[in-house]
Amino acid sequence: RANSMSKIHADDSMDLSTHDFLSLLDEVNEVEAVSVNGVNVGGRTSSLPTVMEAAVSMADSDTEYQEMSTPTATTTTESGRKLNIVPAPPIYTPARLRQENKGILKLAIPWMFQSVIADGSSIMSVMMISHFLGLKDMLVYSNVWFIIYLAFVVNDAWYNALYKHVNVSAALETTDGYTAAGRYVKIGIIGNIISAIPLSILSIIFIPQLLTAIGYHEAVAMAARPYTAVAIANNLFDTTTGIVDCVLDIEGHAKWGAAYDFWDSIINLVATFFFLMYVPCTLWMYGLFTFGLTILSSIFYFWITWKRKKWFQQYKQGLLTPIAKLHWAQIYKLIKMTGPMTTDAIIGNIEYTVFTVFAASQGTAEAATWILLSYVWSAVGIIPDSFSAAASCRLARIISNGEIKVAKMVSTQSMYIATCISIVCSILMYVFRHQFVWCLSLDETLEDMILQVIPYICLCYPFMTVGGTAMDLNDALHLYKRAMVSMALVTTFVMVPIGYVMTYIYNFNIEGLASAQCIGYTAAGVINIMFFMTADWDKAVTKAQGISGAGSPYEKYEWDELPNEVKDAAEQLGYTQGIWEEEEENNLSSYDELTETQKFAAARLG
C-alpha cells in the first residue's frame, strides 16, 4: 500500500484533497470496512484501486453542490463502533464551478436589472425635468443629489458593512445565525437614522452656499433649498427600507425584487410624466409627488414580503429584539468595519469633489457637464459593477465554508467575465452616445462637451473594471483596509496632482479631468490586483467564520449530545470530552497550524 501511495503522489493530476482523505483512512486503526457516500470503498474487504475509483467517480460526477459538498465516510472497528470521518474539503470539479457561477448569476442578473432600472429612472427623471421644467431645475436636481450622495457616504459605508455581516451570519443557516443577522439589521436601521439626522440638517442649511461655491448663479442656489429638504427625506426613507430589504437578496429573492422594481419604476415614471405634463409645478412639488409614490410603493412591498410571503420569518426574532438587549459586540464589529469603509468612501469622493471645483474654475458649463458625466460613468459600469459585487458576495459565502480552492477558481473566472462584460458595455455606450446625451440635456454646449469626454470613458473603463473587480473580491477576503490605504495614496499622489496639472498648467478642459480619473483608477486597480494575488486565504477563512457573532451552533451542546459527525470533527481537532466541557485545559493547535482536513473539520463545527 505504501508503494501504491508513492505512485499516487507522483501523479500531479491527483487532487490533494484525495490524498488527505486516503491518509485519514490510513490513520484509522483496525478498520474492517469503509464506505463513501454509501459505497463500500476500503478496509479489509476492498483494495486501494477500489478506493481510487470511488474518489475519481466522486470528482467526475456532475452531482449538485448540495450532494457533493459534504461527502460522508463511515468506518466500523472490531469493537463494532461506527465512526463517521469528516473528509477533506470537496474535490474541485467543473460541475462545482458551474454551480457557483449559477449562484453568482442568480444574484448578478437581478442586481444588474435593478441597477439598470434605478439608473434608467434617474436618467428619465433628468430628461423629463429638463424638458418640462427647464435647464435651471435640471441643474438643481442633479447637483442636489450629487451633494446628498457626498454627504451620506457614512450611511453608504454603514450599509456595506452591514450587508457583509448579515450575509456571513445567514450563511450559517442556523437559528442562531438568522437571529444574529436580524439583530444586525435592527442595529443597521438605528445607526442609519442616528447618523442621517445631523447630516440632513447641515445639508439643508448649507446647500445654497455649496452651489454658489461650485459656480452657479444665486437664483439656482436659492432654488435648491426647498427641493433639498424633500430629497433628503426621500433618501432617508429609501436607505432605511433598503437595509431591511437586503435580507431578501441574501435569501435568494433578488429575482422577485428585480421584477417588483421594474414594474414599480414603470408606474412611477408614467405617473410622473402625466403629473409634469398636466400639473403646473415647481421642482420641490415634483419631489414631494415622487416621495409620496415611494412611500406607497414601500408599504405595498413590505405587505407582500413580510405579511403574505413571510420571507422575514427566520429573521423575525432578531429584528424584534428590544434595543436594550442588542449585542454590543455586534455593534462594535459594524462600527469597526464602517470606519475604514467610510474613510475609503470619503477618499474616493474627495477626488470627484476636488475635480468638481477644478471644473467650476473653468466655467459654469464645465461644472454642469462634470456633474452630468456621473450618469455616463454609471451607465457604462452598471452591469460589470453589479456582476463583480455579486461575485464578491458569493465569494464571501464560499470562504465562510472554508473552501479555498473553489473560492480561488470562482474569483479568477469572475474577473475575466466582468472585464468581458465591461468591454461590451463600453462599445454600446460609444455607439449610442448621441442618443444617450440627448436624454441628459437639450443644451448644445453641454451636449458637445459631454460627447467629447465619452470616448475617454469607453476606452478606459474595461481596464478600470479589472482592478475594480479585484477590489470587490478583496473586500470578501477582508482586505478592505489595504484597499483603503492604496486608494488614499493613489488619490493624493496620482489622481489629484494629474488633474491639477491638466487644468491649471496645460489648461485642458474636462477631458483632462476625465483622463486623470482613468489613470488614477487604473493605477489603484493594479495595486488591488497585487493584493489579491498575494492574499492569505486561510486568514480570510478565519475572519469570515468569526464575523457572524453567533459562534458555533454546537457550543451549547454537551459532549454526549453532539451528532456523531460533529463529534468526530471535534476529535480530529484534538477535542476530548473534558476539553469540550471545559473540565480539562485547552492545549489545542491554533488555526494556522491545522492541516487542510482539520480546517474543514473546524468549518463543520462552525
C-alpha positions as CSV (number, residue, x, y, z in Angstrom):
1,R,0.0,0.0,0.0
2,A,2.9,2.4,0.7
3,N,4.3,1.7,-2.7
4,S,0.9,2.5,-4.3
5,M,0.7,5.7,-2.3
6,S,4.1,6.9,-3.6
7,K,3.0,6.3,-7.2
8,I,-0.2,8.3,-6.5
9,H,1.8,11.3,-5.1
10,A,4.0,11.2,-8.2
11,D,0.9,11.8,-10.3
12,D,0.4,15.6,-10.5
13,S,-3.1,15.2,-11.8
14,M,-4.2,13.8,-8.5
15,D,-6.2,16.2,-6.3
16,L,-4.6,17.0,-3.0
17,S,-7.8,16.6,-1.0
18,T,-8.0,13.0,-2.2
19,H,-4.5,12.4,-0.7
20,D,-5.6,13.8,2.6
21,F,-8.7,11.6,2.6
22,L,-6.7,8.5,1.9
23,S,-4.2,9.4,4.6
24,L,-7.0,9.9,7.0
25,L,-8.2,6.4,6.2
26,D,-4.7,5.1,7.0
27,E,-4.9,6.6,10.5
28,V,-8.0,4.6,11.4
29,N,-7.0,1.5,13.5
30,E,-8.4,-1.9,12.8
31,V,-10.8,-0.9,10.1
32,E,-13.0,-3.7,8.6
33,A,-15.0,-1.7,6.1
34,V,-15.1,1.8,4.8
35,S,-17.9,3.4,2.7
36,V,-18.0,6.8,1.0
37,N,-21.5,8.2,0.3
38,G,-22.9,4.7,0.9
39,V,-20.4,2.9,-1.4
40,N,-18.0,0.3,0.1
41,V,-14.6,1.6,-0.9
42,G,-12.0,0.5,1.6
43,G,-10.8,-1.5,4.6
44,R,-10.1,-5.3,4.7
45,T,-12.8,-6.1,2.2
46,S,-11.5,-3.9,-0.7
47,S,-8.3,-2.8,-2.4
48,L,-6.8,0.6,-2.9
49,P,-7.8,0.7,-6.6
50,T,-11.4,0.5,-5.5
51,V,-10.9,3.4,-3.2
52,M,-9.3,5.4,-6.1
53,E,-12.1,4.5,-8.4
54,A,-14.7,5.8,-5.9
55,A,-12.7,9.0,-5.4
56,V,-12.3,9.7,-9.1
57,S,-16.0,8.9,-9.6
58,M,-16.9,11.5,-7.0
59,A,-14.6,14.0,-8.7
60,D,-16.0,13.4,-12.2
61,S,-19.7,13.2,-11.2
62,D,-22.0,16.0,-12.2
63,T,-23.9,16.0,-9.0
64,E,-25.4,19.1,-7.5
65,Y,-23.4,21.1,-4.9
66,Q,-25.6,20.1,-2.1
67,E,-24.9,16.5,-2.7
68,M,-21.2,16.7,-3.2
69,S,-20.2,19.4,-0.7
70,T,-20.4,17.2,2.4
71,P,-19.5,13.6,1.5
72,T,-19.7,11.2,4.4
73,A,-17.3,8.4,5.3
74,T,-18.0,5.7,7.9
75,T,-15.8,3.1,9.4
76,T,-16.5,0.0,11.5
77,T,-14.0,-1.0,14.1
78,E,-13.6,-4.5,15.6
79,S,-15.4,-3.4,18.7
80,G,-18.4,-2.7,16.5
81,R,-18.4,1.1,16.9
82,K,-19.2,3.1,13.7
83,L,-17.0,6.1,13.3
84,N,-18.0,9.0,10.9
85,I,-15.0,10.6,9.3
86,V,-15.0,14.2,8.2
87,P,-13.2,14.2,4.8
88,A,-11.2,16.9,3.3
89,P,-12.9,19.8,1.5
90,P,-14.9,18.9,-1.6
91,I,-12.9,17.9,-4.6
92,Y,-12.9,20.7,-7.2
93,T,-14.9,19.7,-10.3
94,P,-16.2,21.6,-13.4
95,A,-19.7,20.8,-12.1
96,R,-19.0,22.6,-8.8
97,L,-17.6,25.7,-10.7
98,R,-20.8,25.8,-12.8
99,Q,-22.8,25.6,-9.7
100,E,-21.0,28.6,-8.2
101,N,-21.3,30.5,-11.4
102,K,-25.1,29.9,-11.3
103,G,-25.1,31.3,-7.7
104,I,-23.3,34.4,-8.9
105,L,-25.7,34.9,-11.8
106,K,-28.6,34.3,-9.5
107,L,-27.6,37.5,-7.7
108,A,-25.9,39.4,-10.5
109,I,-28.7,39.3,-13.0
110,P,-31.4,40.7,-10.7
111,W,-28.8,43.3,-9.4
112,M,-28.0,44.3,-12.9
113,F,-31.6,44.6,-13.7
114,Q,-32.3,46.7,-10.6
115,S,-29.3,48.9,-11.3
116,V,-30.4,49.4,-14.9
117,I,-33.9,50.3,-13.7
118,A,-32.6,52.7,-11.0
119,D,-30.1,54.5,-13.3
120,G,-32.6,54.4,-16.2
121,S,-35.2,56.0,-13.9
122,S,-32.7,58.7,-12.8
123,I,-31.9,59.5,-16.5
124,M,-35.5,59.6,-17.4
125,S,-36.2,61.9,-14.5
126,V,-33.4,64.2,-15.6
127,M,-34.8,64.1,-19.1
128,M,-38.4,65.0,-18.0
129,I,-37.2,67.7,-15.7
130,S,-35.0,69.2,-18.4
131,H,-37.8,69.1,-21.0
132,F,-40.8,70.1,-18.8
133,L,-39.3,72.3,-16.0
134,G,-36.2,73.7,-17.8
135,L,-32.4,73.7,-17.6
136,K,-32.2,75.5,-14.2
137,D,-34.3,72.9,-12.4
138,M,-32.4,70.1,-14.1
139,L,-29.1,71.5,-12.8
140,V,-30.6,71.9,-9.3
141,Y,-31.9,68.3,-9.3
142,S,-28.6,66.8,-10.5
143,N,-26.4,68.9,-8.1
144,V,-28.6,68.3,-5.1
145,W,-28.5,64.5,-5.5
146,F,-24.7,64.7,-6.1
147,I,-24.3,66.6,-2.8
148,I,-26.6,64.2,-0.9
149,Y,-24.5,61.3,-2.2
150,L,-21.4,63.0,-0.9
151,A,-22.9,64.0,2.4
152,F,-24.2,60.5,3.1
153,V,-21.1,58.5,2.4
154,V,-21.1,57.4,6.1
155,N,-24.6,55.8,5.5
156,D,-23.4,54.0,2.4
157,A,-20.4,52.6,4.2
158,W,-22.6,51.6,7.1
159,Y,-24.9,49.7,4.7
160,N,-22.0,47.9,3.0
161,A,-20.5,46.8,6.4
162,L,-24.0,45.7,7.5
163,Y,-24.6,43.7,4.3
164,K,-21.4,41.7,4.8
165,H,-22.2,40.8,8.4
166,V,-25.8,39.8,7.6
167,N,-24.6,37.8,4.6
168,V,-22.0,35.8,6.6
169,S,-24.3,35.3,9.6
170,A,-27.1,34.0,7.4
171,A,-24.6,31.6,5.7
172,L,-24.5,29.5,8.9
173,E,-28.1,28.5,8.1
174,T,-28.9,28.0,11.8
175,T,-31.3,29.7,14.2
176,D,-28.5,31.5,16.0
177,G,-27.2,32.7,12.6
178,Y,-30.5,34.1,11.5
179,T,-31.1,35.7,14.8
180,A,-27.7,37.4,14.7
181,A,-28.5,38.6,11.1
182,G,-31.8,40.0,12.3
183,R,-30.1,41.9,15.1
184,Y,-27.6,43.3,12.6
185,V,-30.5,44.6,10.5
186,K,-32.1,46.3,13.5
187,I,-28.7,47.8,14.5
188,G,-28.3,49.0,10.9
189,I,-31.7,50.8,10.9
190,I,-31.0,52.6,14.2
191,G,-27.5,53.6,13.1
192,N,-28.7,54.8,9.7
193,I,-31.3,57.1,11.3
194,I,-28.9,58.5,14.0
195,S,-26.2,59.4,11.5
196,A,-28.6,60.8,8.9
197,I,-30.3,63.4,11.1
198,P,-27.4,65.8,11.7
199,L,-26.2,65.3,8.1
200,S,-29.7,66.2,6.8
201,I,-29.9,69.4,8.8
202,L,-26.4,70.5,7.7
203,S,-27.2,69.8,4.0
204,I,-30.4,71.8,4.1
205,I,-28.7,74.8,5.7
206,F,-25.6,74.9,3.6
207,I,-26.8,73.8,0.1
208,P,-27.1,77.3,-1.3
209,Q,-23.5,78.2,-0.2
210,L,-22.2,74.9,-1.7
211,L,-23.8,75.6,-5.1
212,T,-22.6,79.1,-5.1
213,A,-19.0,77.9,-4.3
214,I,-19.2,75.5,-7.3
215,G,-20.0,78.5,-9.5
216,Y,-23.8,78.5,-10.0
217,H,-25.8,81.7,-10.1
218,E,-27.6,82.8,-6.9
219,A,-31.0,82.1,-8.3
220,V,-30.0,78.5,-8.9
221,A,-28.5,78.1,-5.5
222,M,-31.6,79.5,-3.6
223,A,-34.0,77.4,-5.6
224,A,-32.2,74.3,-4.3
225,R,-33.1,74.5,-0.6
226,P,-36.8,73.6,-0.7
227,Y,-36.1,70.6,-3.0
228,T,-33.1,69.5,-0.8
229,A,-35.4,69.1,2.2
230,V,-37.8,66.9,0.2
231,A,-34.9,64.9,-1.4
232,I,-33.2,64.2,1.9
233,A,-36.4,62.9,3.5
234,N,-36.8,60.7,0.4
235,N,-33.2,59.5,0.7
236,L,-33.5,58.7,4.5
237,F,-36.7,56.7,3.8
238,D,-35.1,54.8,0.9
239,T,-31.9,53.9,2.8
240,T,-33.8,52.7,5.9
241,T,-36.1,50.4,3.9
242,G,-33.1,49.3,1.8
243,I,-31.4,48.0,5.0
244,V,-34.4,45.7,5.7
245,D,-34.7,44.7,2.1
246,C,-31.1,43.4,1.9
247,V,-32.3,40.2,3.7
248,L,-34.4,39.2,0.6
249,D,-31.3,39.4,-1.7
250,I,-29.4,37.1,0.7
251,E,-32.3,34.7,0.9
252,G,-32.4,34.3,-2.9
253,H,-35.4,36.5,-3.6
254,A,-33.4,39.0,-5.7
255,K,-35.2,38.0,-8.9
256,W,-38.6,38.7,-7.4
257,G,-37.3,42.0,-6.1
258,A,-36.0,43.0,-9.5
259,A,-39.4,42.2,-11.1
260,Y,-41.1,44.3,-8.5
261,D,-38.7,47.2,-9.0
262,F,-39.2,47.1,-12.8
263,W,-43.0,47.5,-12.6
264,D,-42.7,50.0,-9.7
265,S,-40.4,52.1,-11.9
266,I,-42.7,51.9,-14.9
267,I,-45.7,53.0,-12.8
268,N,-43.7,55.8,-11.2
269,L,-42.3,57.1,-14.5
270,V,-45.7,57.1,-16.1
271,A,-47.4,58.8,-13.2
272,T,-44.6,61.4,-13.1
273,F,-44.8,62.0,-16.8
274,F,-48.6,62.9,-16.6
275,F,-48.0,64.9,-13.4
276,L,-45.4,67.1,-15.1
277,M,-47.4,67.4,-18.3
278,Y,-50.8,68.4,-16.7
279,V,-49.9,70.0,-13.4
280,P,-48.1,73.3,-13.3
281,C,-45.5,72.7,-10.5
282,T,-42.1,73.7,-9.2
283,L,-39.2,71.3,-8.5
284,W,-40.0,70.8,-4.8
285,M,-43.6,69.9,-5.7
286,Y,-42.2,67.3,-8.1
287,G,-40.0,66.0,-5.3
288,L,-43.0,65.8,-2.9
289,F,-45.0,63.9,-5.5
290,T,-42.3,61.3,-6.1
291,F,-41.7,60.9,-2.4
292,G,-45.4,60.1,-1.9
293,L,-45.1,57.4,-4.6
294,T,-42.1,55.9,-2.9
295,I,-43.9,55.6,0.4
296,L,-47.0,54.0,-1.1
297,S,-44.8,51.5,-3.1
298,S,-42.8,50.6,0.1
299,I,-45.9,49.9,2.1
300,F,-47.2,47.6,-0.6
301,Y,-43.8,45.9,-1.0
302,F,-43.4,45.0,2.7
303,W,-47.0,44.0,3.0
304,I,-46.3,41.3,0.4
305,T,-42.9,40.2,1.6
306,W,-43.5,40.4,5.4
307,K,-47.2,39.7,5.7
308,R,-48.1,37.4,2.8
309,K,-44.9,35.6,1.8
310,K,-43.4,35.6,5.3
311,W,-39.9,35.9,3.9
312,F,-38.6,37.6,7.0
313,Q,-39.8,34.8,9.3
314,Q,-36.4,33.4,10.1
315,Y,-35.0,36.9,11.0
316,K,-38.1,37.9,13.0
317,Q,-36.6,37.1,16.4
318,G,-33.5,39.2,15.8
319,L,-35.5,42.1,14.2
320,L,-37.8,42.3,17.1
321,T,-35.0,42.2,19.7
322,P,-35.5,45.1,22.2
323,I,-33.0,47.9,21.8
324,A,-31.7,47.3,25.3
325,K,-30.8,43.7,24.5
326,L,-28.9,44.3,21.3
327,H,-25.4,42.9,21.5
328,W,-22.6,45.4,21.9
329,A,-20.2,43.0,20.3
330,Q,-22.2,43.2,17.0
331,I,-22.4,47.0,17.2
332,Y,-18.7,47.2,17.7
333,K,-18.0,44.9,14.7
334,L,-20.2,47.0,12.5
335,I,-18.6,50.3,13.6
336,K,-15.1,48.7,13.3
337,M,-15.7,47.8,9.7
338,T,-17.7,51.0,8.9
339,G,-14.7,53.2,9.9
340,P,-12.3,52.2,7.2
341,M,-15.0,51.8,4.6
342,T,-16.2,55.4,5.4
343,T,-12.7,56.7,5.1
344,D,-12.4,54.8,1.8
345,A,-15.6,56.3,0.5
346,I,-14.6,59.8,1.6
347,I,-11.2,59.5,-0.1
348,G,-12.9,58.2,-3.2
349,N,-15.3,61.1,-3.3
350,I,-12.7,63.7,-2.4
351,E,-11.3,63.1,-5.9
352,Y,-14.6,63.7,-7.6
353,T,-15.4,66.8,-5.3
354,V,-12.0,68.3,-6.0
355,F,-12.4,67.7,-9.7
356,T,-15.8,69.5,-9.5
357,V,-14.0,72.5,-8.1
358,F,-11.4,72.3,-10.9
359,A,-14.3,72.1,-13.5
360,A,-16.1,75.0,-11.9
361,S,-12.9,77.1,-12.2
362,Q,-13.2,76.6,-16.0
363,G,-16.8,77.9,-16.1
364,T,-20.4,77.1,-15.2
365,A,-21.0,75.0,-18.3
366,E,-18.0,72.8,-17.4
367,A,-19.2,72.4,-13.8
368,A,-22.6,71.3,-15.1
369,T,-21.1,69.0,-17.6
370,W,-18.9,67.4,-14.9
371,I,-21.9,66.6,-12.8
372,L,-23.9,65.1,-15.8
373,L,-20.9,62.9,-16.6
374,S,-21.6,60.9,-13.5
375,Y,-24.6,59.5,-15.4
376,V,-22.3,58.3,-18.2
377,W,-19.9,56.7,-15.8
378,S,-22.8,55.0,-14.1
379,A,-24.4,53.7,-17.3
380,V,-21.1,52.1,-18.5
381,G,-20.5,50.5,-15.2
382,I,-23.9,49.3,-14.2
383,I,-23.6,45.7,-15.5
384,P,-19.9,44.9,-14.8
385,D,-20.1,46.5,-11.3
386,S,-23.2,44.5,-10.4
387,F,-21.5,41.3,-11.5
388,S,-18.4,42.0,-9.5
389,A,-20.5,42.9,-6.4
390,A,-22.4,39.6,-6.8
391,A,-19.1,37.7,-7.2
392,S,-17.8,39.3,-4.0
393,C,-20.9,38.3,-2.1
394,R,-20.8,34.7,-3.4
395,L,-17.0,34.5,-2.6
396,A,-17.7,35.6,1.0
397,R,-20.1,32.7,1.4
398,I,-17.7,30.2,-0.1
399,I,-14.8,31.4,2.1
400,S,-17.0,31.2,5.2
401,N,-17.4,27.5,4.5
402,G,-13.6,27.1,4.3
403,E,-13.5,26.1,0.6
404,I,-10.3,27.9,-0.5
405,K,-9.7,26.0,-3.8
406,V,-13.2,26.6,-5.1
407,A,-13.0,30.3,-4.0
408,K,-9.8,30.8,-5.9
409,M,-11.3,29.4,-9.1
410,V,-14.5,31.3,-8.8
411,S,-12.8,34.6,-8.2
412,T,-10.4,34.3,-11.1
413,Q,-13.2,33.5,-13.5
414,S,-15.3,36.3,-12.1
415,M,-12.5,38.9,-13.0
416,Y,-12.4,37.5,-16.6
417,I,-16.2,37.6,-17.0
418,A,-16.6,41.1,-15.5
419,T,-13.9,42.5,-17.9
420,C,-15.6,41.0,-20.9
421,I,-18.9,42.5,-19.9
422,S,-17.3,45.9,-19.4
423,I,-15.9,45.8,-22.9
424,V,-19.3,45.1,-24.4
425,C,-20.9,47.9,-22.4
426,S,-18.2,50.4,-23.4
427,I,-18.8,49.6,-27.1
428,L,-22.5,50.0,-26.7
429,M,-22.1,53.4,-25.0
430,Y,-19.8,54.7,-27.7
431,V,-22.2,53.5,-30.5
432,F,-25.3,55.1,-28.9
433,R,-23.6,58.1,-27.3
434,H,-25.6,60.7,-29.2
435,Q,-28.9,59.2,-28.1
436,F,-27.8,58.9,-24.5
437,V,-26.6,62.5,-24.3
438,W,-29.9,63.8,-25.8
439,C,-31.6,62.3,-22.7
440,L,-29.5,64.3,-20.4
441,S,-29.8,67.8,-21.9
442,L,-31.1,69.8,-24.9
443,D,-28.4,72.4,-24.4
444,E,-26.0,72.2,-27.4
445,T,-23.0,73.4,-25.4
446,L,-23.5,70.8,-22.7
447,E,-24.1,68.1,-25.3
448,D,-20.9,68.9,-27.2
449,M,-18.8,68.8,-24.1
450,I,-20.2,65.5,-22.9
451,L,-19.7,63.9,-26.3
452,Q,-16.0,64.9,-26.2
453,V,-15.4,63.0,-22.9
454,I,-17.3,59.8,-23.7
455,P,-14.5,58.2,-25.8
456,Y,-12.1,58.5,-22.8
457,I,-14.6,56.8,-20.5
458,C,-15.3,54.0,-23.0
459,L,-11.7,53.3,-23.7
460,C,-10.6,53.2,-20.1
461,Y,-13.5,51.5,-18.3
462,P,-12.5,47.9,-19.2
463,F,-9.1,48.5,-17.6
464,M,-10.7,50.0,-14.6
465,T,-13.1,47.0,-14.3
466,V,-10.2,44.6,-13.8
467,G,-8.9,46.5,-10.8
468,G,-12.4,47.3,-9.6
469,T,-13.4,43.6,-9.5
470,A,-10.2,42.8,-7.7
471,M,-11.1,45.5,-5.1
472,D,-14.6,43.9,-4.6
473,L,-13.0,40.4,-4.2
474,N,-10.5,41.9,-1.7
475,D,-13.5,43.0,0.4
476,A,-14.6,39.4,0.5
477,L,-11.1,38.5,1.6
478,H,-11.3,41.1,4.4
479,L,-8.5,43.3,2.8
480,Y,-10.6,46.4,2.7
481,K,-8.1,48.3,4.9
482,R,-5.4,47.7,2.4
483,A,-7.7,48.8,-0.4
484,M,-8.5,52.0,1.6
485,V,-4.8,52.9,2.1
486,S,-4.0,52.2,-1.6
487,M,-6.9,54.3,-2.8
488,A,-5.9,57.2,-0.5
489,L,-2.3,57.1,-1.8
490,V,-3.4,57.0,-5.4
491,T,-5.9,59.9,-4.9
492,T,-3.4,62.0,-3.1
493,F,-0.3,61.4,-5.2
494,V,-1.6,60.4,-8.6
495,M,-5.2,61.4,-9.4
496,V,-5.5,64.9,-7.9
497,P,-2.0,66.1,-9.0
498,I,-2.6,64.9,-12.6
499,G,-6.0,66.7,-12.6
500,Y,-4.3,69.9,-11.3
501,V,-1.6,69.8,-13.9
502,M,-4.2,69.1,-16.7
503,T,-6.4,72.0,-15.6
504,Y,-4.1,74.8,-14.4
505,I,-0.8,74.2,-16.2
506,Y,-1.9,72.7,-19.6
507,N,-5.3,74.5,-19.5
508,F,-7.2,71.4,-20.7
509,N,-11.0,71.3,-20.3
510,I,-12.9,68.5,-18.5
511,E,-11.2,66.0,-20.9
512,G,-8.1,66.4,-18.8
513,L,-10.0,65.7,-15.6
514,A,-11.6,62.5,-17.2
515,S,-8.1,61.3,-18.3
516,A,-6.8,61.9,-14.8
517,Q,-9.6,59.8,-13.4
518,C,-8.9,57.0,-15.8
519,I,-5.1,57.0,-15.0
520,G,-5.8,57.1,-11.2
521,Y,-8.4,54.3,-11.1
522,T,-6.3,52.0,-13.3
523,A,-3.3,52.5,-11.0
524,A,-5.4,51.7,-8.0
525,G,-6.7,48.6,-9.8
526,V,-3.1,47.4,-10.4
527,I,-2.4,47.7,-6.7
528,N,-5.6,45.8,-5.8
529,I,-4.7,43.0,-8.2
530,M,-1.3,42.6,-6.4
531,F,-3.2,42.4,-3.1
532,F,-5.5,39.8,-4.5
533,M,-2.6,37.7,-5.9
534,T,-0.8,37.7,-2.5
535,A,-3.8,37.3,-0.3
536,D,-3.7,34.9,2.7
537,W,-6.8,32.8,2.0
538,D,-6.5,30.8,5.3
539,K,-6.6,34.0,7.3
540,A,-9.7,35.1,5.3
541,V,-11.4,31.9,6.2
542,T,-10.7,32.6,9.9
543,K,-12.1,36.1,9.8
544,A,-15.1,35.1,7.8
545,Q,-16.1,32.3,10.3
546,G,-15.5,34.7,13.2
547,I,-17.6,37.6,11.9
548,S,-21.1,36.2,12.4
549,G,-21.1,36.7,16.1
550,A,-23.3,33.6,16.5
551,G,-20.4,31.3,17.4
552,S,-20.6,27.6,16.7
553,P,-24.1,26.2,16.6
554,Y,-22.9,23.4,18.8
555,E,-21.2,25.4,21.5
556,K,-24.2,24.9,24.0
557,Y,-24.2,21.1,23.4
558,E,-22.8,18.7,25.9
559,W,-20.3,16.2,24.5
560,D,-22.8,13.3,24.6
561,E,-25.4,15.4,22.8
562,L,-23.3,16.1,19.7
563,P,-24.2,14.4,16.5
564,N,-21.7,11.7,15.5
565,E,-20.3,13.6,12.5
566,V,-19.8,16.7,14.6
567,K,-18.2,14.8,17.5
568,D,-15.8,13.1,15.0
569,A,-14.9,16.5,13.5
570,A,-14.1,17.8,17.0
571,E,-11.9,14.7,17.7
572,Q,-9.9,15.5,14.6
573,L,-9.1,18.9,16.1
574,G,-8.0,17.3,19.3
575,Y,-11.1,17.8,21.4
576,T,-11.9,15.3,24.2
577,Q,-15.0,15.3,26.4
578,G,-13.0,17.0,29.1
579,I,-11.8,19.8,26.9
580,W,-15.2,20.3,25.3
581,E,-16.9,20.6,28.6
582,E,-14.0,22.8,29.9
583,E,-13.0,20.4,32.6
584,E,-9.5,20.0,31.2
585,E,-7.0,22.6,30.0
586,N,-7.3,23.5,26.3
587,N,-4.0,22.9,24.5
588,L,-5.4,22.8,21.0
589,S,-3.4,24.0,18.0
590,S,-4.0,27.4,16.6
591,Y,-5.9,27.7,13.3
592,D,-2.8,28.5,11.3
593,E,-1.2,25.1,12.4
594,L,-4.2,23.0,11.2
595,T,-4.0,20.7,8.2
596,E,-6.4,21.3,5.3
597,T,-8.6,18.4,6.6
598,Q,-8.6,19.8,10.1
599,K,-9.6,23.2,8.8
600,F,-12.6,21.6,7.1
601,A,-13.5,19.9,10.3
602,A,-13.3,23.3,12.0
603,A,-15.7,24.7,9.4
604,R,-18.0,21.7,10.2
605,L,-18.1,22.9,13.8
606,G,-18.9,26.4,12.7
